[in-house]
Amino acid sequence: MLRAADIDPDFIKNIVTADETWCFQYEPLTKRQKKIRVNQDLATVLFDSKGIFHEKFIREDQTVNADYYLSVLNCLWNRILRV
């Protein structure tokens, strides 16, 4: 990669990466109740040198499976075709 960056200064601009993280949201049910409802969402973010170009959130009750990742890869593929 270093060699490619030395040869082509625009090489770095073509790198795309992704990150996933769990996002937690705490909601007290009422002032008197001590239980707290917790929502978890999985955030998948794709970005390049220009910034974020795709973000997808999936609720904790949904399944993260091959179909989910195929939809993320399709978005990545569509981005590559547009560039």
mmCIF file of the N, C-alpha and C atoms, coordinates in Angstrom:
data_MODEL
# 
_entry.id   MODEL 
# 
loop_
_atom_site.group_PDB 
_atom_site.id 
_atom_site.type_symbol 
_atom_site.label_atom_id 
_atom_site.label_alt_id 
_atom_site.label_comp_id 
_atom_site.label_asym_id 
_atom_site.label_entity_id 
_atom_site.label_seq_id 
_atom_site.pdbx_PDB_ins_code 
_atom_site.Cartn_x 
_atom_site.Cartn_y 
_atom_site.Cartn_z 
_atom_site.occupancy 
_atom_site.B_iso_or_equiv 
_atom_site.pdbx_formal_charge 
_atom_site.auth_seq_id 
_atom_site.auth_comp_id 
_atom_site.auth_asym_id 
_atom_site.auth_atom_id 
_atom_site.pdbx_PDB_model_num 
ATOM 1   N N  . MET A 1 1  ? 0.823   -1.182  0.000  1.00 0.00 ? 1  MET A N  1 
ATOM 2   C CA . MET A 1 1  ? 0.000   0.000   0.000  1.00 0.00 ? 1  MET A CA 1 
ATOM 3   C C  . MET A 1 1  ? 0.871   1.251   0.000  1.00 0.00 ? 1  MET A C  1 
ATOM 4   N N  . LEU A 1 2  ? 1.972   1.213   0.742  1.00 0.00 ? 2  LEU A N  1 
ATOM 5   C CA . LEU A 1 2  ? 2.852   2.379   0.754  1.00 0.00 ? 2  LEU A CA 1 
ATOM 6   C C  . LEU A 1 2  ? 3.443   2.628   -0.625 1.00 0.00 ? 2  LEU A C  1 
ATOM 7   N N  . ARG A 1 3  ? 3.799   1.553   -1.301 1.00 0.00 ? 3  ARG A N  1 
ATOM 8   C CA . ARG A 1 3  ? 4.354   1.687   -2.646 1.00 0.00 ? 3  ARG A CA 1 
ATOM 9   C C  . ARG A 1 3  ? 3.309   2.276   -3.591 1.00 0.00 ? 3  ARG A C  1 
ATOM 10  N N  . ALA A 1 4  ? 2.075   1.800   -3.479 1.00 0.00 ? 4  ALA A N  1 
ATOM 11  C CA . ALA A 1 4  ? 1.002   2.324   -4.332 1.00 0.00 ? 4  ALA A CA 1 
ATOM 12  C C  . ALA A 1 4  ? 0.764   3.803   -4.045 1.00 0.00 ? 4  ALA A C  1 
ATOM 13  N N  . ALA A 1 5  ? 0.847   4.191   -2.775 1.00 0.00 ? 5  ALA A N  1 
ATOM 14  C CA . ALA A 1 5  ? 0.654   5.607   -2.414 1.00 0.00 ? 5  ALA A CA 1 
ATOM 15  C C  . ALA A 1 5  ? 1.800   6.458   -2.943 1.00 0.00 ? 5  ALA A C  1 
ATOM 16  N N  . ASP A 1 6  ? 3.016   5.905   -2.979 1.00 0.00 ? 6  ASP A N  1 
ATOM 17  C CA . ASP A 1 6  ? 4.156   6.644   -3.527 1.00 0.00 ? 6  ASP A CA 1 
ATOM 18  C C  . ASP A 1 6  ? 4.010   6.855   -5.035 1.00 0.00 ? 6  ASP A C  1 
ATOM 19  N N  . ILE A 1 7  ? 3.491   5.844   -5.717 1.00 0.00 ? 7  ILE A N  1 
ATOM 20  C CA . ILE A 1 7  ? 3.342   5.915   -7.170 1.00 0.00 ? 7  ILE A CA 1 
ATOM 21  C C  . ILE A 1 7  ? 2.182   6.830   -7.561 1.00 0.00 ? 7  ILE A C  1 
ATOM 22  N N  . ASP A 1 8  ? 1.058   6.688   -6.854 1.00 0.00 ? 8  ASP A N  1 
ATOM 23  C CA . ASP A 1 8  ? -0.160  7.444   -7.191 1.00 0.00 ? 8  ASP A CA 1 
ATOM 24  C C  . ASP A 1 8  ? -0.625  8.228   -5.964 1.00 0.00 ? 8  ASP A C  1 
ATOM 25  N N  . PRO A 1 9  ? -0.447  9.551   -5.957 1.00 0.00 ? 9  PRO A N  1 
ATOM 26  C CA . PRO A 1 9  ? -0.848  10.345  -4.797 1.00 0.00 ? 9  PRO A CA 1 
ATOM 27  C C  . PRO A 1 9  ? -2.348  10.288  -4.503 1.00 0.00 ? 9  PRO A C  1 
ATOM 28  N N  . ASP A 1 10 ? -3.167  9.932   -5.487 1.00 0.00 ? 10 ASP A N  1 
ATOM 29  C CA . ASP A 1 10 ? -4.615  9.829   -5.275 1.00 0.00 ? 10 ASP A CA 1 
ATOM 30  C C  . ASP A 1 10 ? -5.045  8.459   -4.758 1.00 0.00 ? 10 ASP A C  1 
ATOM 31  N N  . PHE A 1 11 ? -4.094  7.566   -4.571 1.00 0.00 ? 11 PHE A N  1 
ATOM 32  C CA . PHE A 1 11 ? -4.409  6.217   -4.111 1.00 0.00 ? 11 PHE A CA 1 
ATOM 33  C C  . PHE A 1 11 ? -5.165  6.239   -2.779 1.00 0.00 ? 11 PHE A C  1 
ATOM 34  N N  . ILE A 1 12 ? -4.725  7.057   -1.845 1.00 0.00 ? 12 ILE A N  1 
ATOM 35  C CA . ILE A 1 12 ? -5.343  7.132   -0.518 1.00 0.00 ? 12 ILE A CA 1 
ATOM 36  C C  . ILE A 1 12 ? -6.812  7.555   -0.627 1.00 0.00 ? 12 ILE A C  1 
ATOM 37  N N  . LYS A 1 13 ? -7.140  8.370   -1.602 1.00 0.00 ? 13 LYS A N  1 
ATOM 38  C CA . LYS A 1 13 ? -8.520  8.834   -1.769 1.00 0.00 ? 13 LYS A CA 1 
ATOM 39  C C  . LYS A 1 13 ? -9.465  7.714   -2.171 1.00 0.00 ? 13 LYS A C  1 
ATOM 40  N N  . ASN A 1 14 ? -8.931  6.582   -2.638 1.00 0.00 ? 14 ASN A N  1 
ATOM 41  C CA . ASN A 1 14 ? -9.754  5.463   -3.085 1.00 0.00 ? 14 ASN A CA 1 
ATOM 42  C C  . ASN A 1 14 ? -9.997  4.424   -2.003 1.00 0.00 ? 14 ASN A C  1 
ATOM 43  N N  . ILE A 1 15 ? -9.435  4.611   -0.824 1.00 0.00 ? 15 ILE A N  1 
ATOM 44  C CA . ILE A 1 15 ? -9.603  3.643   0.260  1.00 0.00 ? 15 ILE A CA 1 
ATOM 45  C C  . ILE A 1 15 ? -10.951 3.866   0.935  1.00 0.00 ? 15 ILE A C  1 
ATOM 46  N N  . VAL A 1 16 ? -11.687 2.784   1.110  1.00 0.00 ? 16 VAL A N  1 
ATOM 47  C CA . VAL A 1 16 ? -12.975 2.794   1.802  1.00 0.00 ? 16 VAL A CA 1 
ATOM 48  C C  . VAL A 1 16 ? -12.852 1.868   2.997  1.00 0.00 ? 16 VAL A C  1 
ATOM 49  N N  . THR A 1 17 ? -13.396 2.284   4.123  1.00 0.00 ? 17 THR A N  1 
ATOM 50  C CA . THR A 1 17 ? -13.362 1.446   5.309  1.00 0.00 ? 17 THR A CA 1 
ATOM 51  C C  . THR A 1 17 ? -14.717 1.477   5.996  1.00 0.00 ? 17 THR A C  1 
ATOM 52  N N  . ALA A 1 18 ? -14.887 0.613   6.967  1.00 0.00 ? 18 ALA A N  1 
ATOM 53  C CA . ALA A 1 18 ? -16.166 0.507   7.672  1.00 0.00 ? 18 ALA A CA 1 
ATOM 54  C C  . ALA A 1 18 ? -15.913 0.360   9.163  1.00 0.00 ? 18 ALA A C  1 
ATOM 55  N N  . ASP A 1 19 ? -16.926 0.673   9.921  1.00 0.00 ? 19 ASP A N  1 
ATOM 56  C CA . ASP A 1 19 ? -16.870 0.495   11.370 1.00 0.00 ? 19 ASP A CA 1 
ATOM 57  C C  . ASP A 1 19 ? -18.249 0.105   11.854 1.00 0.00 ? 19 ASP A C  1 
ATOM 58  N N  . GLU A 1 20 ? -18.281 -0.718  12.878 1.00 0.00 ? 20 GLU A N  1 
ATOM 59  C CA . GLU A 1 20 ? -19.538 -1.092  13.518 1.00 0.00 ? 20 GLU A CA 1 
ATOM 60  C C  . GLU A 1 20 ? -19.433 -0.819  15.004 1.00 0.00 ? 20 GLU A C  1 
ATOM 61  N N  . THR A 1 21 ? -20.523 -0.365  15.572 1.00 0.00 ? 21 THR A N  1 
ATOM 62  C CA . THR A 1 21 ? -20.554 -0.123  17.004 1.00 0.00 ? 21 THR A CA 1 
ATOM 63  C C  . THR A 1 21 ? -21.979 -0.264  17.508 1.00 0.00 ? 21 THR A C  1 
ATOM 64  N N  . TRP A 1 22 ? -22.114 -0.645  18.765 1.00 0.00 ? 22 TRP A N  1 
ATOM 65  C CA . TRP A 1 22 ? -23.427 -0.704  19.394 1.00 0.00 ? 22 TRP A CA 1 
ATOM 66  C C  . TRP A 1 22 ? -23.747 0.664   19.972 1.00 0.00 ? 22 TRP A C  1 
ATOM 67  N N  . CYS A 1 23 ? -24.942 1.156   19.708 1.00 0.00 ? 23 CYS A N  1 
ATOM 68  C CA . CYS A 1 23 ? -25.419 2.430   20.251 1.00 0.00 ? 23 CYS A CA 1 
ATOM 69  C C  . CYS A 1 23 ? -26.475 2.117   21.304 1.00 0.00 ? 23 CYS A C  1 
ATOM 70  N N  . PHE A 1 24 ? -26.290 2.642   22.497 1.00 0.00 ? 24 PHE A N  1 
ATOM 71  C CA . PHE A 1 24 ? -27.210 2.395   23.598 1.00 0.00 ? 24 PHE A CA 1 
ATOM 72  C C  . PHE A 1 24 ? -28.017 3.649   23.889 1.00 0.00 ? 24 PHE A C  1 
ATOM 73  N N  . GLN A 1 25 ? -29.288 3.451   24.167 1.00 0.00 ? 25 GLN A N  1 
ATOM 74  C CA . GLN A 1 25 ? -30.152 4.563   24.537 1.00 0.00 ? 25 GLN A CA 1 
ATOM 75  C C  . GLN A 1 25 ? -30.909 4.130   25.795 1.00 0.00 ? 25 GLN A C  1 
ATOM 76  N N  . TYR A 1 26 ? -30.791 4.921   26.830 1.00 0.00 ? 26 TYR A N  1 
ATOM 77  C CA . TYR A 1 26 ? -31.448 4.621   28.092 1.00 0.00 ? 26 TYR A CA 1 
ATOM 78  C C  . TYR A 1 26 ? -32.667 5.509   28.248 1.00 0.00 ? 26 TYR A C  1 
ATOM 79  N N  . GLU A 1 27 ? -33.827 4.895   28.530 1.00 0.00 ? 27 GLU A N  1 
ATOM 80  C CA . GLU A 1 27 ? -35.057 5.647   28.696 1.00 0.00 ? 27 GLU A CA 1 
ATOM 81  C C  . GLU A 1 27 ? -35.713 5.241   30.013 1.00 0.00 ? 27 GLU A C  1 
ATOM 82  N N  . PRO A 1 28 ? -35.767 6.137   30.982 1.00 0.00 ? 28 PRO A N  1 
ATOM 83  C CA . PRO A 1 28 ? -36.507 5.797   32.195 1.00 0.00 ? 28 PRO A CA 1 
ATOM 84  C C  . PRO A 1 28 ? -37.998 5.678   31.861 1.00 0.00 ? 28 PRO A C  1 
ATOM 85  N N  . LEU A 1 29 ? -38.639 4.662   32.404 1.00 0.00 ? 29 LEU A N  1 
ATOM 86  C CA . LEU A 1 29 ? -40.054 4.454   32.111 1.00 0.00 ? 29 LEU A CA 1 
ATOM 87  C C  . LEU A 1 29 ? -40.915 5.539   32.764 1.00 0.00 ? 29 LEU A C  1 
ATOM 88  N N  . THR A 1 30 ? -40.750 5.749   34.054 1.00 0.00 ? 30 THR A N  1 
ATOM 89  C CA . THR A 1 30 ? -41.421 6.847   34.757 1.00 0.00 ? 30 THR A CA 1 
ATOM 90  C C  . THR A 1 30 ? -40.489 7.324   35.854 1.00 0.00 ? 30 THR A C  1 
ATOM 91  N N  . LYS A 1 31 ? -40.841 8.423   36.502 1.00 0.00 ? 31 LYS A N  1 
ATOM 92  C CA . LYS A 1 31 ? -39.996 8.943   37.577 1.00 0.00 ? 31 LYS A CA 1 
ATOM 93  C C  . LYS A 1 31 ? -40.001 8.018   38.786 1.00 0.00 ? 31 LYS A C  1 
ATOM 94  N N  . ARG A 1 32 ? -41.099 7.314   39.011 1.00 0.00 ? 32 ARG A N  1 
ATOM 95  C CA . ARG A 1 32 ? -41.205 6.450   40.192 1.00 0.00 ? 32 ARG A CA 1 
ATOM 96  C C  . ARG A 1 32 ? -40.608 5.070   39.970 1.00 0.00 ? 32 ARG A C  1 
ATOM 97  N N  . GLN A 1 33 ? -40.624 4.605   38.739 1.00 0.00 ? 33 GLN A N  1 
ATOM 98  C CA . GLN A 1 33 ? -40.092 3.272   38.480 1.00 0.00 ? 33 GLN A CA 1 
ATOM 99  C C  . GLN A 1 33 ? -38.570 3.317   38.448 1.00 0.00 ? 33 GLN A C  1 
ATOM 100 N N  . LYS A 1 34 ? -37.965 2.252   38.963 1.00 0.00 ? 34 LYS A N  1 
ATOM 101 C CA . LYS A 1 34 ? -36.509 2.222   38.989 1.00 0.00 ? 34 LYS A CA 1 
ATOM 102 C C  . LYS A 1 34 ? -35.940 1.484   37.780 1.00 0.00 ? 34 LYS A C  1 
ATOM 103 N N  . LYS A 1 35 ? -36.798 0.789   37.065 1.00 0.00 ? 35 LYS A N  1 
ATOM 104 C CA . LYS A 1 35 ? -36.324 0.076   35.881 1.00 0.00 ? 35 LYS A CA 1 
ATOM 105 C C  . LYS A 1 35 ? -36.062 1.071   34.763 1.00 0.00 ? 35 LYS A C  1 
ATOM 106 N N  . ILE A 1 36 ? -35.096 0.758   33.964 1.00 0.00 ? 36 ILE A N  1 
ATOM 107 C CA . ILE A 1 36 ? -34.760 1.594   32.817 1.00 0.00 ? 36 ILE A CA 1 
ATOM 108 C C  . ILE A 1 36 ? -34.814 0.718   31.570 1.00 0.00 ? 36 ILE A C  1 
ATOM 109 N N  . ARG A 1 37 ? -35.481 1.212   30.548 1.00 0.00 ? 37 ARG A N  1 
ATOM 110 C CA . ARG A 1 37 ? -35.535 0.491   29.287 1.00 0.00 ? 37 ARG A CA 1 
ATOM 111 C C  . ARG A 1 37 ? -34.296 0.851   28.474 1.00 0.00 ? 37 ARG A C  1 
ATOM 112 N N  . VAL A 1 38 ? -33.609 -0.168  27.993 1.00 0.00 ? 38 VAL A N  1 
ATOM 113 C CA . VAL A 1 38 ? -32.382 0.051   27.220 1.00 0.00 ? 38 VAL A CA 1 
ATOM 114 C C  . VAL A 1 38 ? -32.635 -0.384  25.780 1.00 0.00 ? 38 VAL A C  1 
ATOM 115 N N  . ASN A 1 39 ? -32.360 0.505   24.844 1.00 0.00 ? 39 ASN A N  1 
ATOM 116 C CA . ASN A 1 39 ? -32.429 0.175   23.422 1.00 0.00 ? 39 ASN A CA 1 
ATOM 117 C C  . ASN A 1 39 ? -31.013 0.047   22.892 1.00 0.00 ? 39 ASN A C  1 
ATOM 118 N N  . GLN A 1 40 ? -30.786 -0.993  22.115 1.00 0.00 ? 40 GLN A N  1 
ATOM 119 C CA . GLN A 1 40 ? -29.486 -1.195  21.482 1.00 0.00 ? 40 GLN A CA 1 
ATOM 120 C C  . GLN A 1 40 ? -29.682 -1.216  19.981 1.00 0.00 ? 40 GLN A C  1 
ATOM 121 N N  . ASP A 1 41 ? -28.900 -0.449  19.288 1.00 0.00 ? 41 ASP A N  1 
ATOM 122 C CA . ASP A 1 41 ? -28.879 -0.480  17.827 1.00 0.00 ? 41 ASP A CA 1 
ATOM 123 C C  . ASP A 1 41 ? -27.445 -0.735  17.377 1.00 0.00 ? 41 ASP A C  1 
ATOM 124 N N  . LEU A 1 42 ? -27.295 -1.544  16.348 1.00 0.00 ? 42 LEU A N  1 
ATOM 125 C CA . LEU A 1 42 ? -25.987 -1.752  15.752 1.00 0.00 ? 42 LEU A CA 1 
ATOM 126 C C  . LEU A 1 42 ? -25.842 -0.767  14.604 1.00 0.00 ? 42 LEU A C  1 
ATOM 127 N N  . ALA A 1 43 ? -24.838 0.069   14.668 1.00 0.00 ? 43 ALA A N  1 
ATOM 128 C CA . ALA A 1 43 ? -24.584 1.042   13.615 1.00 0.00 ? 43 ALA A CA 1 
ATOM 129 C C  . ALA A 1 43 ? -23.427 0.554   12.755 1.00 0.00 ? 43 ALA A C  1 
ATOM 130 N N  . THR A 1 44 ? -23.662 0.477   11.459 1.00 0.00 ? 44 THR A N  1 
ATOM 131 C CA . THR A 1 44 ? -22.614 0.161   10.495 1.00 0.00 ? 44 THR A CA 1 
ATOM 132 C C  . THR A 1 44 ? -22.415 1.403   9.636  1.00 0.00 ? 44 THR A C  1 
ATOM 133 N N  . VAL A 1 45 ? -21.171 1.859   9.562  1.00 0.00 ? 45 VAL A N  1 
ATOM 134 C CA . VAL A 1 45 ? -20.864 3.095   8.846  1.00 0.00 ? 45 VAL A CA 1 
ATOM 135 C C  . VAL A 1 45 ? -19.756 2.811   7.838  1.00 0.00 ? 45 VAL A C  1 
ATOM 136 N N  . LEU A 1 46 ? -19.973 3.233   6.589  1.00 0.00 ? 46 LEU A N  1 
ATOM 137 C CA . LEU A 1 46 ? -18.951 3.151   5.546  1.00 0.00 ? 46 LEU A CA 1 
ATOM 138 C C  . LEU A 1 46 ? -18.478 4.563   5.242  1.00 0.00 ? 46 LEU A C  1 
ATOM 139 N N  . PHE A 1 47 ? -17.164 4.736   5.139  1.00 0.00 ? 47 PHE A N  1 
ATOM 140 C CA . PHE A 1 47 ? -16.648 6.067   4.852  1.00 0.00 ? 47 PHE A CA 1 
ATOM 141 C C  . PHE A 1 47 ? -15.358 5.990   4.053  1.00 0.00 ? 47 PHE A C  1 
ATOM 142 N N  . ASP A 1 48 ? -15.074 7.088   3.372  1.00 0.00 ? 48 ASP A N  1 
ATOM 143 C CA . ASP A 1 48 ? -13.848 7.216   2.593  1.00 0.00 ? 48 ASP A CA 1 
ATOM 144 C C  . ASP A 1 48 ? -13.196 8.551   2.944  1.00 0.00 ? 48 ASP A C  1 
ATOM 145 N N  . SER A 1 49 ? -12.278 9.014   2.109  1.00 0.00 ? 49 SER A N  1 
ATOM 146 C CA . SER A 1 49 ? -11.544 10.244  2.421  1.00 0.00 ? 49 SER A CA 1 
ATOM 147 C C  . SER A 1 49 ? -12.453 11.474  2.428  1.00 0.00 ? 49 SER A C  1 
ATOM 148 N N  . LYS A 1 50 ? -13.620 11.379  1.803  1.00 0.00 ? 50 LYS A N  1 
ATOM 149 C CA . LYS A 1 50 ? -14.553 12.511  1.757  1.00 0.00 ? 50 LYS A CA 1 
ATOM 150 C C  . LYS A 1 50 ? -15.533 12.516  2.921  1.00 0.00 ? 50 LYS A C  1 
ATOM 151 N N  . GLY A 1 51 ? -15.628 11.402  3.631  1.00 0.00 ? 51 GLY A N  1 
ATOM 152 C CA . GLY A 1 51 ? -16.535 11.313  4.770  1.00 0.00 ? 51 GLY A CA 1 
ATOM 153 C C  . GLY A 1 51 ? -17.461 10.114  4.678  1.00 0.00 ? 51 GLY A C  1 
ATOM 154 N N  . ILE A 1 52 ? -18.499 10.135  5.498  1.00 0.00 ? 52 ILE A N  1 
ATOM 155 C CA . ILE A 1 52 ? -19.464 9.034   5.559  1.00 0.00 ? 52 ILE A CA 1 
ATOM 156 C C  . ILE A 1 52 ? -20.328 9.045   4.294  1.00 0.00 ? 52 ILE A C  1 
ATOM 157 N N  . PHE A 1 53 ? -20.465 7.859   3.677  1.00 0.00 ? 53 PHE A N  1 
ATOM 158 C CA . PHE A 1 53 ? -21.358 7.776   2.528  1.00 0.00 ? 53 PHE A CA 1 
ATOM 159 C C  . PHE A 1 53 ? -22.449 6.734   2.727  1.00 0.00 ? 53 PHE A C  1 
ATOM 160 N N  . HIS A 1 54 ? -22.415 5.998   3.826  1.00 0.00 ? 54 HIS A N  1 
ATOM 161 C CA . HIS A 1 54 ? -23.492 5.049   4.109  1.00 0.00 ? 54 HIS A CA 1 
ATOM 162 C C  . HIS A 1 54 ? -23.525 4.779   5.605  1.00 0.00 ? 54 HIS A C  1 
ATOM 163 N N  . GLU A 1 55 ? -24.728 4.788   6.157  1.00 0.00 ? 55 GLU A N  1 
ATOM 164 C CA . GLU A 1 55 ? -24.901 4.391   7.554  1.00 0.00 ? 55 GLU A CA 1 
ATOM 165 C C  . GLU A 1 55 ? -26.164 3.559   7.645  1.00 0.00 ? 55 GLU A C  1 
ATOM 166 N N  . LYS A 1 56 ? -26.091 2.515   8.441  1.00 0.00 ? 56 LYS A N  1 
ATOM 167 C CA . LYS A 1 56 ? -27.235 1.624   8.582  1.00 0.00 ? 56 LYS A CA 1 
ATOM 168 C C  . LYS A 1 56 ? -27.353 1.246   10.046 1.00 0.00 ? 56 LYS A C  1 
ATOM 169 N N  . PHE A 1 57 ? -28.563 1.353   10.572 1.00 0.00 ? 57 PHE A N  1 
ATOM 170 C CA . PHE A 1 57 ? -28.829 0.986   11.953 1.00 0.00 ? 57 PHE A CA 1 
ATOM 171 C C  . PHE A 1 57 ? -29.760 -0.212  11.964 1.00 0.00 ? 57 PHE A C  1 
ATOM 172 N N  . ILE A 1 58 ? -29.473 -1.150  12.843 1.00 0.00 ? 58 ILE A N  1 
ATOM 173 C CA . ILE A 1 58 ? -30.313 -2.327  12.970 1.00 0.00 ? 58 ILE A CA 1 
ATOM 174 C C  . ILE A 1 58 ? -30.673 -2.481  14.443 1.00 0.00 ? 58 ILE A C  1 
ATOM 175 N N  . ARG A 1 59 ? -31.958 -2.700  14.708 1.00 0.00 ? 59 ARG A N  1 
ATOM 176 C CA . ARG A 1 59 ? -32.443 -2.829  16.078 1.00 0.00 ? 59 ARG A CA 1 
ATOM 177 C C  . ARG A 1 59 ? -31.970 -4.140  16.695 1.00 0.00 ? 59 ARG A C  1 
ATOM 178 N N  . GLU A 1 60 ? -31.923 -4.168  18.020 1.00 0.00 ? 60 GLU A N  1 
ATOM 179 C CA . GLU A 1 60 ? -31.431 -5.351  18.702 1.00 0.00 ? 60 GLU A CA 1 
ATOM 180 C C  . GLU A 1 60 ? -32.304 -6.580  18.478 1.00 0.00 ? 60 GLU A C  1 
ATOM 181 N N  . ASP A 1 61 ? -33.591 -6.380  18.143 1.00 0.00 ? 61 ASP A N  1 
ATOM 182 C CA . ASP A 1 61 ? -34.475 -7.522  17.931 1.00 0.00 ? 61 ASP A CA 1 
ATOM 183 C C  . ASP A 1 61 ? -34.405 -8.049  16.500 1.00 0.00 ? 61 ASP A C  1 
ATOM 184 N N  . GLN A 1 62 ? -33.625 -7.395  15.647 1.00 0.00 ? 62 GLN A N  1 
ATOM 185 C CA . GLN A 1 62 ? -33.429 -7.878  14.285 1.00 0.00 ? 62 GLN A CA 1 
ATOM 186 C C  . GLN A 1 62 ? -32.158 -8.722  14.235 1.00 0.00 ? 62 GLN A C  1 
ATOM 187 N N  . THR A 1 63 ? -32.093 -9.587  13.265 1.00 0.00 ? 63 THR A N  1 
ATOM 188 C CA . THR A 1 63 ? -30.958 -10.492 13.140 1.00 0.00 ? 63 THR A CA 1 
ATOM 189 C C  . THR A 1 63 ? -29.907 -9.919  12.206 1.00 0.00 ? 63 THR A C  1 
ATOM 190 N N  . VAL A 1 64 ? -28.662 -9.930  12.672 1.00 0.00 ? 64 VAL A N  1 
ATOM 191 C CA . VAL A 1 64 ? -27.532 -9.559  11.820 1.00 0.00 ? 64 VAL A CA 1 
ATOM 192 C C  . VAL A 1 64 ? -27.050 -10.853 11.165 1.00 0.00 ? 64 VAL A C  1 
ATOM 193 N N  . ASN A 1 65 ? -27.322 -10.962 9.874  1.00 0.00 ? 65 ASN A N  1 
ATOM 194 C CA . ASN A 1 65 ? -26.989 -12.196 9.172  1.00 0.00 ? 65 ASN A CA 1 
ATOM 195 C C  . ASN A 1 65 ? -26.392 -11.867 7.803  1.00 0.00 ? 65 ASN A C  1 
ATOM 196 N N  . ALA A 1 66 ? -26.302 -12.864 6.970  1.00 0.00 ? 66 ALA A N  1 
ATOM 197 C CA . ALA A 1 66 ? -25.700 -12.681 5.645  1.00 0.00 ? 66 ALA A CA 1 
ATOM 198 C C  . ALA A 1 66 ? -26.476 -11.659 4.819  1.00 0.00 ? 66 ALA A C  1 
ATOM 199 N N  . ASP A 1 67 ? -27.794 -11.649 4.933  1.00 0.00 ? 67 ASP A N  1 
ATOM 200 C CA . ASP A 1 67 ? -28.592 -10.681 4.170  1.00 0.00 ? 67 ASP A CA 1 
ATOM 201 C C  . ASP A 1 67 ? -28.255 -9.246  4.577  1.00 0.00 ? 67 ASP A C  1 
ATOM 202 N N  . TYR A 1 68 ? -28.055 -9.035  5.869  1.00 0.00 ? 68 TYR A N  1 
ATOM 203 C CA . TYR A 1 68 ? -27.690 -7.699  6.357  1.00 0.00 ? 68 TYR A CA 1 
ATOM 204 C C  . TYR A 1 68 ? -26.359 -7.256  5.745  1.00 0.00 ? 68 TYR A C  1 
ATOM 205 N N  . TYR A 1 69 ? -25.364 -8.139  5.817  1.00 0.00 ? 69 TYR A N  1 
ATOM 206 C CA . TYR A 1 69 ? -24.048 -7.773  5.293  1.00 0.00 ? 69 TYR A CA 1 
ATOM 207 C C  . TYR A 1 69 ? -24.042 -7.677  3.769  1.00 0.00 ? 69 TYR A C  1 
ATOM 208 N N  . LEU A 1 70 ? -24.889 -8.455  3.107  1.00 0.00 ? 70 LEU A N  1 
ATOM 209 C CA . LEU A 1 70 ? -25.004 -8.314  1.649  1.00 0.00 ? 70 LEU A CA 1 
ATOM 210 C C  . LEU A 1 70 ? -25.554 -6.947  1.267  1.00 0.00 ? 70 LEU A C  1 
ATOM 211 N N  . SER A 1 71 ? -26.499 -6.431  2.057  1.00 0.00 ? 71 SER A N  1 
ATOM 212 C CA . SER A 1 71 ? -27.020 -5.093  1.762  1.00 0.00 ? 71 SER A CA 1 
ATOM 213 C C  . SER A 1 71 ? -25.941 -4.027  1.953  1.00 0.00 ? 71 SER A C  1 
ATOM 214 N N  . VAL A 1 72 ? -25.077 -4.222  2.951  1.00 0.00 ? 72 VAL A N  1 
ATOM 215 C CA . VAL A 1 72 ? -23.967 -3.284  3.158  1.00 0.00 ? 72 VAL A CA 1 
ATOM 216 C C  . VAL A 1 72 ? -22.970 -3.391  2.008  1.00 0.00 ? 72 VAL A C  1 
ATOM 217 N N  . LEU A 1 73 ? -22.652 -4.614  1.596  1.00 0.00 ? 73 LEU A N  1 
ATOM 218 C CA . LEU A 1 73 ? -21.717 -4.801  0.478  1.00 0.00 ? 73 LEU A CA 1 
ATOM 219 C C  . LEU A 1 73 ? -22.288 -4.268  -0.830 1.00 0.00 ? 73 LEU A C  1 
ATOM 220 N N  . ASN A 1 74 ? -23.598 -4.396  -1.027 1.00 0.00 ? 74 ASN A N  1 
ATOM 221 C CA . ASN A 1 74 ? -24.221 -3.827  -2.235 1.00 0.00 ? 74 ASN A CA 1 
ATOM 222 C C  . ASN A 1 74 ? -24.071 -2.317  -2.254 1.00 0.00 ? 74 ASN A C  1 
ATOM 223 N N  . CYS A 1 75 ? -24.218 -1.684  -1.103 1.00 0.00 ? 75 CYS A N  1 
ATOM 224 C CA . CYS A 1 75 ? -24.024 -0.237  -1.036 1.00 0.00 ? 75 CYS A CA 1 
ATOM 225 C C  . CYS A 1 75 ? -22.582 0.114   -1.383 1.00 0.00 ? 75 CYS A C  1 
ATOM 226 N N  . LEU A 1 76 ? -21.647 -0.659  -0.863 1.00 0.00 ? 76 LEU A N  1 
ATOM 227 C CA . LEU A 1 76 ? -20.236 -0.432  -1.167 1.00 0.00 ? 76 LEU A CA 1 
ATOM 228 C C  . LEU A 1 76 ? -19.985 -0.624  -2.669 1.00 0.00 ? 76 LEU A C  1 
ATOM 229 N N  . TRP A 1 77 ? -20.535 -1.661  -3.241 1.00 0.00 ? 77 TRP A N  1 
ATOM 230 C CA . TRP A 1 77 ? -20.353 -1.928  -4.662 1.00 0.00 ? 77 TRP A CA 1 
ATOM 231 C C  . TRP A 1 77 ? -20.927 -0.787  -5.509 1.00 0.00 ? 77 TRP A C  1 
ATOM 232 N N  . ASN A 1 78 ? -22.107 -0.295  -5.133 1.00 0.00 ? 78 ASN A N  1 
ATOM 233 C CA . ASN A 1 78 ? -22.702 0.830   -5.859 1.00 0.00 ? 78 ASN A CA 1 
ATOM 234 C C  . ASN A 1 78 ? -21.827 2.079   -5.759 1.00 0.00 ? 78 ASN A C  1 
ATOM 235 N N  . ARG A 1 79 ? -21.184 2.271   -4.622 1.00 0.00 ? 79 ARG A N  1 
ATOM 236 C CA . ARG A 1 79 ? -20.281 3.421   -4.452 1.00 0.00 ? 79 ARG A CA 1 
ATOM 237 C C  . ARG A 1 79 ? -19.079 3.279   -5.378 1.00 0.00 ? 79 ARG A C  1 
ATOM 238 N N  . ILE A 1 80 ? -18.533 2.086   -5.477 1.00 0.00 ? 80 ILE A N  1 
ATOM 239 C CA . ILE A 1 80 ? -17.371 1.847   -6.345 1.00 0.00 ? 80 ILE A CA 1 
ATOM 240 C C  . ILE A 1 80 ? -17.747 2.106   -7.802 1.00 0.00 ? 80 ILE A C  1 
ATOM 241 N N  . LEU A 1 81 ? -18.924 1.672   -8.209 1.00 0.00 ? 81 LEU A N  1 
ATOM 242 C CA . LEU A 1 81 ? -19.349 1.856   -9.595 1.00 0.00 ? 81 LEU A CA 1 
ATOM 243 C C  . LEU A 1 81 ? -19.565 3.336   -9.928 1.00 0.00 ? 81 LEU A C  1 
ATOM 244 N N  . ARG A 1 82 ? -19.973 4.161   -8.941 1.00 0.00 ? 82 ARG A N  1 
ATOM 245 C CA . ARG A 1 82 ? -20.200 5.580   -9.175 1.00 0.00 ? 82 ARG A CA 1 
ATOM 246 C C  . ARG A 1 82 ? -18.908 6.375   -9.261 1.00 0.00 ? 82 ARG A C  1 
ATOM 247 N N  . VAL A 1 83 ? -17.851 5.884   -8.634 1.00 0.00 ? 83 VAL A N  1 
ATOM 248 C CA . VAL A 1 83 ? -16.585 6.622   -8.615 1.00 0.00 ? 83 VAL A CA 1 
ATOM 249 C C  . VAL A 1 83 ? -15.895 6.412   -9.901 1.00 0.00 ? 83 VAL A C  1 
# 
